Amino acid sequence: MASGSPRVLVYGGKGALGSTIVNFFKNKDWWVASVDLFPNEDAHANIILTNLDNWTEQEKQLTSSVEDTLKGEKLDAVLCVAGGWAGGNAASKDFVKNCDMMWKQSVWSSTLAAQISATHLKDGGLLTLPGARPALDGTAGMIGYGMAKAAVHQLVKSLAAEGSGLPEKACVTAILPVTLDTPMNRKWMSNADFSTWTSLEYIAKLFFDWATNDGRPENGSLLEVVTKDNKTQLTNMK
């Protein structure tokens, strides 16, 4: 690919949304790196996370791997779409187990994406983190999920504040979707109204536009993503 091509790191680049983003940016002649538990064969570079039980050890591995991969080059965007879902209220037998899993999948990944951005993002670069619309309110039937996503929302606000450690004029934002149109969601919710689900291609194009400064939202924005009749609207929840 052309020397000097813009560079993006997709955290969670092997999942359904991550893979769509990797391919979208690659097709736009961006250099793309994927961070995940498994390699994405379409990415130009892969960083495979192997230490899944210790946050600081995972950070050491990731920091070293990113430095080796970038070799001093800066990133134009860091797009974190890592995460997962688990249900359960406080009476569930797996309540704490699920809370722990949600924290690892959402908060660990978002925090590490923020650290990568502080070190390797260009001035004026873009960092996106994965929020969730339900986490703006109580989530009694999925407490661990809501708690972790609410922490991500707070992280966005902290990173957007002065003195956060992000590069000059960097923009950090989170999208807050309701349901994404992924193969797994279709499998488990086969009777749902798919016209209210947000397409992965829509999110990929949205991130590309923001990465290229086309309609980029205000720094620190939490953007609700609502789809109705296959039409998607963004609302800044501040």
C-alpha positions as CSV (number, residue, x, y, z in Angstrom):
1,M,0.0,0.0,0.0
2,A,1.0,3.6,-0.5
3,S,3.6,5.0,1.9
4,G,2.1,7.6,4.2
5,S,-1.4,6.0,4.2
6,P,-3.5,6.9,7.2
7,R,-3.5,4.4,10.0
8,V,-6.2,2.9,12.2
9,L,-6.2,0.4,15.0
10,V,-9.4,-1.5,15.5
11,Y,-9.7,-2.9,19.1
12,G,-11.9,-6.0,18.7
13,G,-11.1,-6.3,15.0
14,K,-12.2,-9.9,14.6
15,G,-15.7,-9.6,15.9
16,A,-18.7,-8.9,13.6
17,L,-18.5,-5.1,13.8
18,G,-14.7,-5.0,14.0
19,S,-14.4,-7.1,10.9
20,T,-16.7,-4.8,9.0
21,I,-14.7,-1.8,10.1
22,V,-11.4,-3.4,9.2
23,N,-12.6,-4.2,5.7
24,F,-14.2,-0.8,5.2
25,F,-11.1,1.1,6.1
26,K,-8.9,-1.2,4.2
27,N,-11.0,-0.7,1.1
28,K,-10.4,3.1,1.6
29,D,-6.6,2.4,1.4
30,W,-6.0,2.8,5.1
31,W,-3.4,0.7,6.9
32,V,-5.4,-1.3,9.5
33,A,-4.2,-3.1,12.6
34,S,-6.5,-5.4,14.6
35,V,-6.3,-6.2,18.3
36,D,-8.3,-9.3,19.3
37,L,-8.1,-12.8,20.8
38,F,-7.8,-14.1,17.2
39,P,-6.2,-12.8,14.0
40,N,-8.2,-11.0,11.4
41,E,-6.7,-12.2,8.1
42,D,-7.8,-9.0,6.3
43,A,-5.9,-6.6,8.6
44,H,-2.4,-5.5,7.7
45,A,-1.2,-6.3,11.2
46,N,-2.6,-8.3,14.1
47,I,-2.0,-8.0,17.8
48,I,-3.3,-11.1,19.7
49,L,-4.2,-10.8,23.3
50,T,-3.1,-13.8,25.3
51,N,-3.1,-12.6,29.0
52,L,-6.8,-12.5,29.8
53,D,-6.9,-12.7,33.6
54,N,-4.6,-9.9,34.7
55,W,-5.2,-6.4,33.6
56,T,-1.7,-5.0,34.2
57,E,-0.1,-8.0,32.5
58,Q,-2.4,-7.6,29.6
59,E,-1.4,-3.9,29.4
60,K,2.3,-4.8,29.3
61,Q,1.8,-7.3,26.5
62,L,-0.4,-4.9,24.5
63,T,1.9,-1.9,25.0
64,S,4.9,-3.9,23.8
65,S,3.1,-5.4,20.8
66,V,1.7,-2.0,19.7
67,E,5.1,-0.4,19.9
68,D,6.7,-3.3,17.9
69,T,3.9,-3.1,15.3
70,L,3.8,0.7,14.8
71,K,7.6,1.2,14.8
72,G,7.2,4.9,15.7
73,E,4.3,5.6,13.3
74,K,1.3,7.5,14.6
75,L,-2.3,6.4,14.4
76,D,-5.0,8.6,12.8
77,A,-7.8,6.7,14.7
78,V,-8.3,4.1,17.5
79,L,-11.7,2.5,17.2
80,C,-12.6,0.3,20.2
81,V,-15.5,-2.0,19.5
82,A,-14.6,-4.8,21.9
83,G,-17.2,-6.0,24.3
84,G,-19.9,-8.6,25.0
85,W,-23.2,-9.1,26.7
86,A,-24.4,-11.0,29.8
87,G,-27.7,-10.8,31.6
88,G,-28.6,-11.4,35.2
89,N,-29.8,-9.5,38.2
90,A,-28.3,-9.4,41.7
91,A,-30.1,-12.7,42.6
92,S,-28.5,-14.6,39.7
93,K,-26.1,-17.4,40.7
94,D,-23.6,-16.0,38.1
95,F,-24.1,-12.4,39.1
96,V,-20.5,-11.6,40.2
97,K,-19.1,-13.9,37.5
98,N,-21.0,-12.0,34.8
99,C,-20.1,-8.6,36.2
100,D,-16.4,-9.6,36.2
101,M,-16.7,-10.8,32.6
102,M,-18.4,-7.6,31.5
103,W,-15.8,-5.5,33.2
104,K,-13.0,-7.3,31.5
105,Q,-14.7,-7.2,28.1
106,S,-15.8,-3.5,28.1
107,V,-13.8,-1.6,30.7
108,W,-10.4,-3.3,30.3
109,S,-10.5,-2.9,26.5
110,S,-11.7,0.7,26.6
111,T,-9.1,1.7,29.1
112,L,-6.3,0.1,27.1
113,A,-7.6,1.7,23.9
114,A,-7.4,5.1,25.8
115,Q,-3.8,4.3,26.8
116,I,-2.8,3.4,23.3
117,S,-4.4,6.7,22.1
118,A,-2.5,8.8,24.7
119,T,0.8,7.4,23.4
120,H,0.3,6.7,19.7
121,L,-2.6,8.8,18.4
122,K,-1.8,11.8,16.2
123,D,-2.8,15.3,17.3
124,G,-6.4,15.8,16.2
125,G,-6.9,12.0,16.0
126,L,-10.1,10.1,16.8
127,L,-10.8,7.6,19.6
128,T,-14.2,5.9,19.7
129,L,-15.4,3.7,22.6
130,P,-18.4,1.4,22.8
131,G,-21.2,2.6,25.0
132,A,-24.8,1.4,25.2
133,R,-28.1,3.2,25.2
134,P,-29.6,1.0,28.0
135,A,-26.8,2.0,30.4
136,L,-28.1,5.6,30.6
137,D,-30.8,4.1,32.8
138,G,-31.0,1.2,35.2
139,T,-30.5,-2.2,33.8
140,A,-32.0,-4.5,36.4
141,G,-31.9,-7.6,34.1
142,M,-28.3,-7.1,33.0
143,I,-26.6,-5.3,35.8
144,G,-23.0,-6.2,35.0
145,Y,-23.5,-5.1,31.4
146,G,-25.1,-1.8,32.4
147,M,-22.5,-1.1,35.0
148,A,-19.6,-1.7,32.7
149,K,-21.0,0.4,29.9
150,A,-21.8,3.3,32.3
151,A,-18.1,3.2,33.2
152,V,-17.2,3.5,29.6
153,H,-19.5,6.6,29.3
154,Q,-17.7,8.1,32.3
155,L,-14.3,7.3,30.7
156,V,-15.3,9.2,27.6
157,K,-16.1,12.3,29.7
158,S,-12.9,12.1,31.5
159,L,-10.8,11.7,28.4
160,A,-12.5,14.7,26.8
161,A,-11.7,16.9,29.8
162,E,-8.6,19.1,29.9
163,G,-5.5,17.3,31.2
164,S,-6.7,13.8,30.2
165,G,-3.4,12.9,28.5
166,L,-4.9,12.5,25.0
167,P,-3.1,14.4,22.2
168,E,-3.9,18.0,21.3
169,K,-7.3,18.4,19.6
170,A,-8.0,14.7,19.8
171,C,-11.7,13.7,19.7
172,V,-13.1,11.0,21.9
173,T,-16.7,9.8,21.6
174,A,-18.9,6.8,22.2
175,I,-21.7,5.4,20.2
176,L,-24.7,4.2,22.3
177,P,-26.5,1.7,20.1
178,V,-29.6,-0.4,21.1
179,T,-29.1,-3.5,18.9
180,L,-26.6,-4.0,16.2
181,D,-27.5,-6.3,13.3
182,T,-24.9,-9.0,13.9
183,P,-25.1,-12.7,12.9
184,M,-25.2,-13.7,16.6
185,N,-28.0,-11.3,17.4
186,R,-30.0,-12.7,14.5
187,K,-29.3,-16.2,15.8
188,W,-30.4,-15.5,19.3
189,M,-33.2,-13.1,18.5
190,S,-34.6,-14.5,15.3
191,N,-38.1,-13.3,15.9
192,A,-37.1,-9.6,16.5
193,D,-37.9,-6.7,14.3
194,F,-34.7,-6.3,12.3
195,S,-35.9,-2.9,10.9
196,T,-35.0,-1.5,14.4
197,W,-31.4,-2.9,14.3
198,T,-28.5,-0.8,13.2
199,S,-26.4,-2.1,10.3
200,L,-22.7,-2.7,10.8
201,E,-21.9,-0.9,7.6
202,Y,-23.6,2.2,8.9
203,I,-21.3,2.2,11.9
204,A,-18.2,1.5,9.8
205,K,-19.0,4.5,7.5
206,L,-19.8,6.7,10.5
207,F,-16.4,6.0,12.0
208,F,-14.7,6.6,8.6
209,D,-16.4,9.9,8.2
210,W,-15.4,11.0,11.7
211,A,-11.8,9.7,11.2
212,T,-11.6,11.9,8.1
213,N,-13.2,14.9,9.9
214,D,-16.5,14.7,8.1
215,G,-19.2,15.5,10.5
216,R,-17.1,14.6,13.5
217,P,-19.1,15.1,16.7
218,E,-18.1,17.3,19.6
219,N,-15.4,16.0,21.8
220,G,-16.9,13.9,24.7
221,S,-20.1,13.2,22.9
222,L,-22.2,10.2,23.9
223,L,-24.2,9.5,20.7
224,E,-27.4,7.5,20.9
225,V,-27.9,5.4,17.8
226,V,-31.5,4.6,17.1
227,T,-32.8,2.7,14.0
228,K,-36.4,2.7,13.0
229,D,-37.8,1.4,9.7
230,N,-34.2,0.7,8.6
231,K,-33.4,4.4,9.1
232,T,-30.8,5.4,11.7
233,Q,-30.6,8.6,13.6
234,L,-27.9,9.9,16.0
235,T,-28.8,12.0,19.1
236,N,-26.1,13.5,21.3
237,M,-26.9,12.6,24.9
238,K,-24.2,14.9,26.1
